């Protein structure tokens, strides 16, 4: 009888302990979500202000250019509006992507596709945001067909190439390289821009982290965190090499 009571007490304690751990974990996630929402409101209110102001001022000025010889000025402000809208869209996409990742709703769909063709498409789509005289140089070697999640790969490339453009000066070259040889798929994006301070490297893929030398450049600090999570979801690895004022190289590898 005593043995049975002891066993029941032990089982009860085990269940209570398990339930307590579950509640603690749920509370932790709830707090994390609440913090995420607070950070979103804080960052969104700050990051939205600049592009919205640009849109409003350009719309106001366009209305003043009524003569045909003012077309160049109109085009300039139309381009400014388009750039501001793209900034807003990117910010929203980053928060939506992060939300899906944190909630475990990001599904990986591995399909066979032509990597070289997809990278070239991404580069063509991103060319309008190039700075003056910037050039993207792309090379591929090895097999072109890969088996990865095409949407995640595109998002990774868009983020890394956009960053390379943003943090590089005019008249610079952004190098994009892909390779599929000996069962290893490699994606590399290299710029010759600001570089990343050594002390920042260990925090680079953390949520909301922004380098100490880029605080004057618009951004949410979410892009690289999302990239690293996408790479992780597909079973890959990501590494970075950087030197101040010489540039940064991101390398992603998948074993196929």
PyMOL commands that set and color helices and strands:
alter all, ss='L'
color gray80, all
select helices_A, chain A and resi 2-62+68-102+115-129+150-166+198-203+223-233
alter helices_A, ss='H'
color red, helices_A
select strands_A, chain A and resi 111-114+135-142+145-148+173-181+184-190+237-243+247-255
alter strands_A, ss='S'
color yellow, strands_A
deselect
rebuild
show_as cartoon
